[in-house]
Amino acid sequence: MRDYHINIFYSDDDEGYIADMPDLEACSAFGDTPDEALHEVQKAKDLWIKAAQAEDKPIPPPKYRAAIYQAASA
């Protein structure tokens, strides 16, 4: 299984945590805690990949790296 970067942040509007995977368009999830959001986005990733495979669409390789890591390695 591929390792995709995951962003987790608190949303005041939603009053909970949002987790997303920038490499997988529209792959995100919600949780009341960071751990719950992480668990949910991992399930969303599995469903995203299964849907892409079923529709014979390409699955992008993991590429996203947060800007702080890009700057540190430059």
C-alpha positions as CSV (number, residue, x, y, z in Angstrom):
1,M,0.0,0.0,0.0
2,R,1.3,3.4,-0.9
3,D,2.1,6.0,1.8
4,Y,0.4,9.3,1.1
5,H,1.0,12.5,3.0
6,I,-1.9,13.3,5.4
7,N,-2.8,16.7,6.6
8,I,-4.8,16.9,9.8
9,F,-6.2,20.2,11.1
10,Y,-8.9,21.5,13.4
11,S,-11.8,23.2,11.7
12,D,-13.7,25.8,13.8
13,D,-16.5,25.8,11.3
14,D,-17.0,22.0,11.6
15,E,-16.0,21.8,15.3
16,G,-13.8,18.8,14.6
17,Y,-10.7,17.6,12.8
18,I,-10.3,17.3,9.0
19,A,-7.8,14.9,7.5
20,D,-7.0,15.0,3.8
21,M,-4.5,13.5,1.3
22,P,-3.4,16.2,-1.2
23,D,-2.3,13.6,-3.7
24,L,-5.7,12.1,-4.0
25,E,-8.2,14.6,-5.2
26,A,-11.1,15.2,-2.8
27,C,-10.0,12.4,-0.5
28,S,-10.7,13.8,3.0
29,A,-12.5,12.8,6.2
30,F,-13.8,14.2,9.5
31,G,-13.3,13.1,13.1
32,D,-14.0,14.4,16.6
33,T,-10.3,13.8,17.4
34,P,-7.1,13.7,15.3
35,D,-7.0,9.9,15.7
36,E,-10.5,9.5,14.5
37,A,-9.9,11.8,11.5
38,L,-6.8,9.8,10.6
39,H,-8.7,6.5,10.9
40,E,-11.5,7.8,8.7
41,V,-9.2,9.2,6.0
42,Q,-7.3,5.9,5.8
43,K,-10.7,4.2,5.1
44,A,-11.5,7.0,2.5
45,K,-8.1,6.3,0.8
46,D,-8.9,2.6,0.4
47,L,-12.4,3.5,-1.0
48,W,-10.8,6.2,-3.3
49,I,-8.3,3.7,-4.7
50,K,-11.0,0.9,-5.2
51,A,-13.2,3.4,-7.0
52,A,-10.3,4.5,-9.3
53,Q,-9.5,0.9,-10.1
54,A,-13.1,0.0,-10.8
55,E,-13.3,3.0,-13.2
56,D,-9.9,2.2,-14.7
57,K,-8.5,5.6,-13.7
58,P,-4.9,6.2,-12.8
59,I,-3.8,6.2,-9.2
60,P,-1.3,8.9,-8.7
61,P,2.0,8.1,-6.9
62,P,2.7,9.8,-3.6
63,K,4.4,13.1,-4.3
64,Y,3.1,15.8,-1.9
65,R,5.5,17.0,0.7
66,A,4.8,19.9,3.0
67,A,6.5,23.1,2.2
68,I,8.5,23.0,5.4
69,Y,10.2,19.8,4.3
70,Q,10.8,21.1,0.8
71,A,12.6,24.1,2.3
72,A,14.6,22.0,4.7
73,S,15.9,19.8,1.9
74,A,16.7,22.6,-0.6
